[in-house]
Amino acid sequence: MFAKKKTSPDIISARPVDRVTSVLGPGISWKGDLRGKGGVRIEGALEGEVAVRGMVIVGETGKVTCEVLKAGTVIVAGLVSGQIIAEKLEIRATGRVYGDVVIQSISTDEGAFLRGTVTMEERVDLSDLPGESRDASEPGAEEFS
């Protein structure tokens, strides 16, 4: 009767690596490398390398073509063609992955598709990603190409 109601976590107080800070919207095509320490949601088409400290979400309309997509967490509801290196990979029912994956954990929904090899490691090395390991005053710390 007087139980405390559960509240959702305050999104504003979440660290940038724990939330989406950039969006590549539907109908937008980007050719080039994407690097950063925040999270990114891709609903358009991206061709190039991806190295993000936080989360990469490839939405249902999103398409990523790359040699390597490297991030803390990768959620695929669209299409990724290329190697994925991540601590955590989620492939949703509409998700398609064409390439090898190196991960710590993986989850898939019924209907998800993965063509490639899966290598599970106890720890995935993400030390070369932008963000925490770099000094913010260092030139290029907020790198975007």
C-alpha atoms as one frame of an Amber mdcrd trajectory, in Angstrom:
protein
   0.000   0.000   0.000   2.786   2.421   0.920   5.472   0.718  -1.134   7.896
   2.998  -2.876   7.208   3.198  -6.589  10.004   2.191  -8.908  11.347   5.032
 -10.957  13.298   4.776 -14.155  16.911   5.939 -14.031  17.433   9.599 -14.790
  18.661   9.641 -18.384  20.181  13.085 -18.005  22.522  11.874 -15.264  23.736
   8.913 -17.342  27.337   9.078 -18.510  27.713   9.883 -22.236  29.073   6.390
 -22.945  25.886   4.890 -21.470  23.489   6.773 -23.748  23.033   7.806 -27.356
  24.577  11.226 -27.958  24.477  11.278 -31.791  22.060  10.097 -34.471  22.591
   9.406 -38.168  18.990   9.668 -39.312  17.074   7.762 -41.983  17.815   8.932
 -45.501  21.300  10.166 -44.533  24.419   8.517 -46.002  27.846   8.991 -44.423
  31.132   7.876 -45.943  34.079   8.124 -43.572  35.261   7.055 -40.156  33.203
   7.566 -37.020  35.074   7.823 -33.701  33.972   9.064 -30.305  33.276   8.327
 -26.696  29.497   8.741 -26.694  26.804   6.519 -28.103  25.463   6.654 -31.646
  22.257   5.483 -33.299  22.449   4.746 -37.027  19.186   4.786 -38.983  20.789
   5.787 -42.303  23.748   4.316 -44.209  27.325   4.485 -42.964  30.369   3.305
 -44.902  33.638   3.435 -42.972  35.307   2.404 -39.761  33.447   2.766 -36.464
  35.243   3.080 -33.109  32.976   4.233 -30.288  33.632   3.878 -26.550  29.906
   3.723 -25.787  26.987   2.112 -27.562  26.309   1.702 -31.273  22.691   1.034
 -32.215  21.981   0.106 -35.823  18.246   0.715 -36.175  15.894  -1.220 -38.461
  16.545   1.190 -41.344  20.278   1.396 -40.611  23.043  -0.106 -42.736  26.731
  -0.176 -41.760  29.434  -1.339 -44.181  32.885  -1.446 -42.597  36.061  -3.435
 -42.063  35.638  -3.180 -38.277  32.904  -1.860 -35.995  34.381  -1.606 -32.492
  32.347  -0.456 -29.486  31.474  -1.227 -25.891  27.955  -2.384 -26.813  26.519
  -3.044 -30.275  22.783  -3.509 -30.874  21.810  -4.532 -34.408  18.232  -4.233
 -35.664  19.335  -3.324 -39.203  22.293  -4.560 -41.255  26.016  -4.693 -40.459
  28.522  -5.961 -43.003  31.966  -6.251 -41.411  33.737  -7.490 -38.307  32.270
  -6.532 -34.923  34.447  -6.284 -31.816  32.475  -5.502 -28.658  31.990  -6.381
 -25.034  28.292  -6.988 -25.678  26.436  -7.752 -28.924  22.653  -7.916 -29.278
  21.087  -8.941 -32.581  17.375  -8.176 -32.718  14.813 -10.148 -34.769  15.209
  -7.779 -37.731  19.009  -7.648 -37.398  21.434  -9.030 -39.991  25.185  -9.392
 -39.389  27.548 -10.475 -42.166  31.001 -10.816 -40.651  32.998 -12.291 -37.822
  32.341 -11.170 -34.257  34.666 -11.050 -31.252  32.646 -10.469 -28.101  32.332
 -11.109 -24.375  28.589 -11.737 -24.481  25.967 -12.165 -27.174  22.190 -12.289
 -27.234  19.924 -12.852 -30.201  16.205 -12.658 -30.734  14.360 -15.332 -32.665
  14.755 -14.469 -36.348  18.125 -12.728 -35.936  20.726 -13.563 -38.602  24.499
 -13.944 -38.274  26.791 -15.217 -41.021  30.352 -15.425 -39.724  32.380 -16.874
 -36.900  31.755 -16.054 -33.261  34.737 -15.808 -30.923  33.890 -15.325 -27.255
  36.624 -13.913 -25.057  36.770 -13.419 -21.301  37.834  -9.847 -22.011  37.744
  -7.809 -25.221  40.470  -5.174 -25.578  38.850  -1.789 -26.186  41.807   0.253
 -24.914  42.387   1.892 -28.306  38.901   3.439 -28.386  38.523   7.203 -27.896
  37.494   8.436 -24.480  38.509   7.515 -20.976  42.091   6.525 -21.762  42.834
   9.855 -23.480  43.418  13.176 -21.787  40.598  15.596 -22.724  43.140  18.396
 -23.196  45.073  16.294 -25.711  44.641  17.452 -29.327  42.116  15.248 -31.090
  40.528  14.017 -27.842  37.132  14.879 -29.287  37.900  13.309 -32.629  35.392
  13.295 -35.467  36.356  12.503 -39.035
